[in-house]
Every structure is written in C-alpha cells, then in structure tokens.
Amino acid sequence: MAGTSPAMTLLELYSTNARPMPDPFPFDLRSLDIFLAVCEAGTMALAARRLGLTQPAVSQAIADLERRTGVLLFDRRARPLALTSAGGALRQRASALLSEARQIAPLLRETGSSRLPLLRVGLVDSLSRVLMAPLARRLGEMADQVSILSGLTASHVSALVTRQLDLLVGAGDLDEIEGLERWPLLSEPYVLLMPAELPPPSRAADLEVLAATTPLVRFSARSMTGMEVERHLRRLRLDLPRRLEFDTPHGVTASVAAGAGFTITTPLCILEAAVPLEGLKCRPLPGPGAARRLTLIARRNELGRLPREIAGFCRERLAGLSGEVGRLGDWLEAGFEVEGS
C-alpha cells in the first residue's frame, strides 16, 4: 500500500480484527466466598442466613459472577441447587484459593507489628462479672484499642459474620456457620434453682407437677440458654406453663430469689447474678442430663495465634471458679469441666 509503512499496516490490521481480551480475573475473593457458601448450603436463602446477608444480595453476587465468567455455575432447576460442570471446577479451585488468601492477613500481622490497632469482642452476658475486667486487661496488651460488648450470643453472631466483631465468647459452637474457628472453653450442667423447702424432683415428669404449683421462671427464647432449655424440655415431652421470662441471668436469678418460682439455669448464670441465695437450693436436673458449652469463636485464619492465646487465658480464669461452683453444691464440680484442665 503506497505511502503506508509496514508497521502501520500491521497495527491497522490488528485494530480491525482483534477481539476484546477476556478478563483474567472475572471474580473477587468476596464473590468466591459467597459462591462457596451457596455450594455448602444448597440454597441461596440458607447461604444468606449463614453469611448474615440478604437473599437478593447473594443472588446478585452469584448472577454477577456468572456474567463475568460467562458460564452458568448452578443448575437452578435442581433442589437443592446443583453445580454445573463449570461450577464444580470453580468450587474445587476456589476453596484452595481462599484458603491461601486467608493466610495472608495473619502472616502480615505476625511479621509486621505485635499489636493490633483495634480488637472488638462480644461476650455472653453470663460471663460479664467473671471475664469482663480481666479480659479487657489482657486484650489491652495486644491492641491499642479494645471494645468489649456484653449481651446475647445471637446478636454477637450476626456482628461476627458481618465483621463488626473480631472475637465472640458465647454459648454453643455455631457449627452451622462456615468459615469460623472454634476454641472450646467449658461445659457446665443445667440445674434447677428452687426454694429449699420444696422436695427435689426425681423424675422428668416431676417437673410438670412442680410447675403446676410453682412457676417456671424462664430464660427468653432470644437467649441461647433459653433456646437450649426449650429444646431439652421438648425432648422430655414437657410443655410447662409460660408465666415469666427474662433475657439475662440476673433477671432470672433475682426473680427466683424474690420468690417468683424456680428456674432451669447453670452455675455460671447463678454466679453472674450475684444475688443472695438464702432459702434457695441447687438441685440436679432430673432425667437425661443437659449441658451448656461455652466457646471462643473467630473468623478462620484472620488473627493468627491470638484466638488460641485468648482461649487459654479464658480457660484459666474459668478454672478458678470451681470453688465458687462447689459452694452452690459439691456435686456440681464434677460437671463443671474446663477444656484442658
């Protein structure tokens, strides 16, 4: 072509015929995390609950991931959702990729600074008296700013998965939520706290007889303790009258101490209330035993060795309570089991 250099000719040919280069990174780590959550849950609704997101947000994230990759990842005609062959390939590689990515932050923290700028901890309210002050001092050695929030485990769970908390010390182990690391702290038995003059129930059915004349003061269903007690009563096929309930251990114990009835509680919940127990007695819960488990929980691989160190610190403090627990009833010490002690 006259008047046109070979270089210009090649450039023009390339510009005319070339197709857009495919995006080498048609995803981000957050979208892969949501994708894996849907794979594990089998439905977008359940994945959303586990992640603390709305279902539309999860559906949109999956749709965006499919658009950016240019393939369908799920067969939406199947229930639960089934992976396509492309989805299966992505799942296999995404798991490894996220596992590697999660190692980066702890590595940077451990090799960079020995102190964190901020640590936010949710503490179940039945441990406030026992752990709040000493835990604050210990965390103060690890972070420039420490925030400890006392309250119900359920509210702390939501804050943990949405990254408003870094650690949670609460009831249960949240084994239905993916991406968490768990450090068991303690197991304690559920017991009866009741007026001393009443005969102790010897069979589960005796609780029904007791509740007919002496009201059961409940932990509300908003609390993990309340939910566990209700599950245990259902297993025993007991439907006890509902008259009075509280969110907090102090409310329950103080009400029983004031003569409102009896309750199903735990040693730590009784100690947390710090009210006089004159005229009251701890009795074994009749029938099959039930226990409350306390666990330290963090997002997996994000805080390095810190969760393990804090779990050890909490266990030491809890082990020191065995004497106080024994004063509620010497038979209680056998069921009050601190992990590793």
C-alpha positions in Angstrom: 0.0 0.0 0.0 1.6 3.2 -1.2 2.6 5.8 1.4 1.9 3.4 4.3 4.7 1.8 6.4 4.6 -1.9 7.2 4.3 -1.2 10.9 1.2 1.0 10.4 -0.3 -1.7 8.3 0.1 -4.4 10.9 -1.3 -2.0 13.6 -4.4 -1.3 11.5 -5.0 -5.0 10.8 -4.7 -5.8 14.5 -7.1 -3.0 15.5 -9.6 -4.1 12.9 -9.7 -7.8 13.5 -8.7 -8.2 17.2 -11.4 -9.3 19.7 -11.5 -8.0 23.3 -9.1 -9.9 25.6 -11.0 -11.9 28.2 -10.8 -10.6 31.8 -8.1 -12.7 33.5 -9.8 -12.1 36.9 -13.6 -12.4 36.4 -14.2 -12.6 40.2 -13.1 -11.3 43.5 -12.5 -13.1 46.8 -15.8 -12.0 48.3 -17.8 -13.3 45.4 -15.9 -16.6 45.6 -16.7 -16.8 49.4 -20.4 -16.3 48.6 -20.2 -18.9 45.9 -18.7 -21.5 48.2 -21.3 -20.7 50.9 -24.1 -21.4 48.4 -22.4 -24.6 47.4 -22.3 -25.7 51.1 -25.8 -24.6 52.0 -27.6 -25.9 48.9 -29.9 -22.8 48.7 -29.2 -19.1 48.4 -31.6 -18.4 51.2 -29.7 -20.6 53.7 -26.4 -19.2 52.5 -27.6 -15.7 53.0 -28.6 -16.5 56.6 -25.2 -18.1 57.4 -23.4 -15.1 55.9 -25.6 -12.5 57.6 -26.7 -11.1 54.2 -30.0 -10.7 52.4 -31.0 -13.3 49.8 -31.2 -10.7 47.0 -27.6 -9.8 47.8 -26.4 -13.4 47.5 -28.5 -14.0 44.3 -27.0 -10.8 42.7 -23.4 -11.8 43.7 -23.9 -15.2 42.0 -25.5 -13.7 38.9 -22.6 -11.2 38.6 -20.1 -14.0 39.0 -21.8 -16.0 36.2 -21.9 -12.9 34.0 -18.3 -12.1 34.5 -17.1 -15.7 34.0 -19.5 -16.2 31.0 -20.7 -19.6 32.3 -23.6 -20.9 34.4 -22.4 -22.2 37.8 -25.6 -23.7 39.1 -28.5 -25.7 37.7 -31.4 -23.8 39.2 -33.9 -26.5 38.2 -32.5 -28.8 40.8 -33.4 -28.6 44.5 -31.1 -28.2 46.4 -29.1 -26.3 43.8 -26.8 -28.5 41.7 -23.4 -27.4 40.3 -22.8 -27.4 36.6 -19.5 -28.9 35.4 -18.1 -25.3 35.3 -19.4 -24.7 38.8 -17.7 -27.9 40.1 -14.4 -26.8 38.6 -14.7 -23.4 40.2 -15.6 -24.9 43.6 -12.5 -27.1 43.6 -10.1 -24.2 42.8 -11.9 -21.5 44.8 -11.6 -23.5 48.0 -7.8 -23.7 47.6 -7.5 -20.0 46.6 -9.5 -18.7 49.5 -7.6 -20.9 51.9 -4.3 -19.4 50.7 -5.7 -15.8 50.8 -6.8 -16.2 54.4 -3.3 -16.9 55.4 -2.0 -13.5 54.2 -3.5 -11.3 56.9 -2.2 -13.4 59.9 1.2 -13.6 58.2 1.3 -9.8 57.8 0.2 -9.2 61.4 2.7 -11.7 62.9 5.7 -10.4 60.8 4.7 -6.7 61.0 3.5 -5.5 64.4 3.0 -7.3 67.6 0.0 -5.0 68.4 -3.3 -4.6 66.6 -4.9 -1.2 66.2 -8.4 -2.5 67.4 -9.9 -5.6 68.9 -13.7 -6.0 69.2 -15.1 -8.8 71.4 -18.6 -10.0 72.1 -19.0 -11.6 75.5 -22.1 -13.5 76.5 -23.6 -11.7 79.5 -23.4 -14.7 81.9 -19.6 -14.2 81.8 -19.5 -10.4 82.3 -18.7 -10.5 86.1 -16.1 -13.3 85.7 -14.3 -12.2 82.5 -15.0 -8.6 81.5 -12.3 -6.8 83.5 -9.5 -9.4 83.3 -10.2 -9.9 79.6 -10.0 -6.2 79.0 -6.6 -6.0 80.7 -5.3 -9.0 78.7 -6.6 -7.6 75.3 -5.1 -4.3 76.2 -1.7 -5.9 76.0 -2.4 -6.9 72.4 -4.2 -4.0 70.9 -4.2 -0.2 71.0 -8.0 0.0 71.3 -10.3 -2.6 72.9 -14.0 -2.8 72.7 -15.9 -5.5 74.7 -19.7 -5.8 74.2 -21.8 -7.8 76.6 -25.1 -9.3 75.5 -26.9 -12.2 73.9 -24.9 -14.7 71.9 -27.4 -14.4 69.0 -26.7 -10.7 68.5 -23.0 -11.2 68.7 -23.1 -13.9 66.0 -24.6 -11.5 63.5 -21.9 -8.9 64.4 -19.1 -11.5 64.0 -20.1 -12.7 60.5 -20.6 -9.1 59.3 -17.2 -8.2 60.6 -18.4 -5.8 63.3 -16.7 -8.1 65.9 -13.4 -9.9 65.8 -14.0 -12.5 68.6 -17.0 -14.0 70.3 -17.2 -15.7 73.6 -20.6 -17.3 73.8 -22.8 -20.3 74.2 -22.7 -23.0 71.6 -20.2 -23.5 68.8 -22.1 -22.3 65.8 -21.2 -25.3 63.8 -23.8 -24.5 61.2 -21.8 -21.4 60.1 -18.8 -21.9 57.7 -15.5 -20.1 57.9 -15.1 -20.0 61.7 -12.5 -21.4 64.0 -13.7 -22.6 67.4 -11.9 -22.9 70.8 -14.0 -24.8 73.4 -13.7 -23.3 76.8 -16.1 -25.0 79.3 -19.0 -27.3 79.7 -21.4 -26.8 82.7 -24.6 -28.7 83.6 -28.1 -27.3 83.5 -29.5 -27.4 87.0 -32.6 -26.4 89.0 -32.6 -23.4 91.3 -35.6 -23.7 93.5 -36.9 -23.0 97.0 -35.1 -25.2 99.5 -38.2 -26.3 101.2 -39.6 -28.0 98.1 -38.8 -31.7 97.5 -36.3 -32.2 94.7 -37.8 -33.7 91.5 -36.5 -37.2 90.9 -38.1 -37.8 87.5 -38.5 -35.6 84.5 -42.3 -35.9 84.9 -42.0 -34.4 88.4 -41.1 -31.1 86.7 -44.7 -30.9 85.4 -46.0 -31.5 88.9 -43.7 -28.8 90.3 -44.6 -26.3 87.6 -48.3 -26.7 88.4 -47.9 -25.0 91.8 -44.5 -23.2 91.4 -44.0 -21.2 88.2 -41.0 -21.9 86.0 -39.1 -18.6 85.5 -37.6 -18.9 82.0 -34.7 -17.5 80.0 -36.3 -15.9 77.0 -36.1 -17.5 73.6 -33.9 -14.6 72.5 -31.1 -16.1 74.5 -29.1 -19.2 73.6 -29.7 -20.6 77.1 -33.4 -20.1 76.7 -33.4 -21.9 73.3 -31.4 -24.8 74.7 -33.7 -25.2 77.8 -36.7 -25.3 75.5 -35.2 -27.9 73.3 -34.4 -30.0 76.3 -38.0 -29.7 77.6 -39.3 -30.8 74.2 -37.1 -33.8 74.2 -38.6 -34.7 77.6 -42.1 -34.1 76.1 -42.8 -31.5 78.7 -44.9 -28.4 78.0 -44.6 -26.2 81.1 -46.8 -23.1 81.6 -45.3 -19.8 80.4 -45.6 -17.0 83.0 -42.4 -15.1 83.4 -39.2 -14.9 81.4 -36.0 -12.7 81.2 -33.2 -12.2 78.8 -30.5 -12.0 81.4 -29.1 -14.3 84.2 -29.6 -11.5 86.7 -33.3 -11.2 85.8 -33.9 -14.9 86.1 -32.0 -15.5 89.3 -33.1 -12.3 91.1 -36.7 -13.2 90.3 -36.4 -16.7 91.8 -34.6 -15.3 94.8 -37.6 -12.9 95.3 -39.9 -15.9 95.4 -41.3 -15.9 91.9 -40.8 -19.7 91.4 -38.0 -22.0 90.2 -35.8 -22.0 87.1 -33.6 -24.2 84.9 -30.2 -22.5 84.8 -26.4 -23.1 85.0 -23.8 -22.4 87.7 -22.3 -19.6 85.8 -25.6 -17.9 85.3 -26.3 -18.1 89.0 -22.9 -16.7 89.9 -23.3 -13.9 87.3 -26.4 -12.6 89.0 -24.5 -12.1 92.3 -27.7 -12.0 94.4 -28.3 -13.6 97.9 -29.5 -17.2 97.5 -31.0 -17.6 101.0 -33.8 -20.1 101.0 -32.8 -21.4 97.6 -31.1 -24.7 96.7 -29.4 -26.0 93.6 -30.8 -29.4 92.5 -29.8 -31.8 89.7 -32.0 -31.6 86.6 -34.0 -34.8 86.6 -34.0 -37.2 83.6 -31.3 -37.1 80.9 -28.6 -34.6 81.6 -28.1 -31.4 79.6 -25.1 -29.1 79.5 -24.2 -25.7 78.2 -21.0 -25.3 76.3 -19.1 -22.0 76.1 -16.8 -21.4 73.1 -14.4 -18.7 71.8 -15.1 -18.2 68.1 -13.3 -16.2 65.5 -13.2 -16.0 61.7 -10.9 -18.6 60.4 -7.2 -17.7 60.0 -7.6 -14.0 60.4 -6.0 -13.3 63.8 -3.1 -15.7 63.8 -2.3 -17.2 67.3 -4.4 -14.6 69.1 -7.6 -16.6 69.4 -5.7 -19.6 70.9 -4.0 -17.4 73.4 -7.2 -15.7 74.5 -8.9 -19.1 74.8 -6.2 -20.3 77.1 -6.5 -17.1 79.2 -10.3 -17.6 79.5 -9.9 -21.2 80.5 -7.5 -20.2 83.3 -10.0 -17.7 84.6 -12.9 -20.1 84.4 -11.0 -22.9 86.1 -10.5 -20.6 89.1 -14.3 -20.6 89.6 -14.5 -24.3 90.6 -14.6 -23.3 94.3 -17.5 -20.9 93.9 -19.3 -23.5 91.9 -18.7 -26.1 94.6 -20.4 -23.8 97.2 -23.6 -24.0 95.2 -23.4 -27.8 95.6 -20.4 -30.0 95.9 -22.0 -32.4 93.3 -21.7 -29.6 90.7 -17.9 -29.6 90.5 -17.9 -32.9 88.6 -20.0 -31.5 85.8 -18.2 -28.1 85.6 -15.5 -29.1 83.1 -13.0 -26.5 81.8 -11.3 -27.6 78.5 -7.9 -29.0 79.0 -7.9 -28.9 82.8 
